[in-house]
């Protein structure tokens, strides 16, 4: 699988720069844990009377 790159200096330079993959990043260094706020879901209450404000329908927009 090891191929010798000869002849094209641009190919040799590319192989020197991009020839191998970077080191693998461990999963533990990509995860950040935070404490959840106790009242996080209280502010997002459902309002059935105002729900039509967020409903999008082409037939309703055209008055059909």
Protein Blocks (a to p, Z undefined) as FASTA:
>chain_A
ZZcdehiamlmmmmmmmmpccddddfklmpccddddfklmmmmccdfklmmmmpccfklm
noZZ
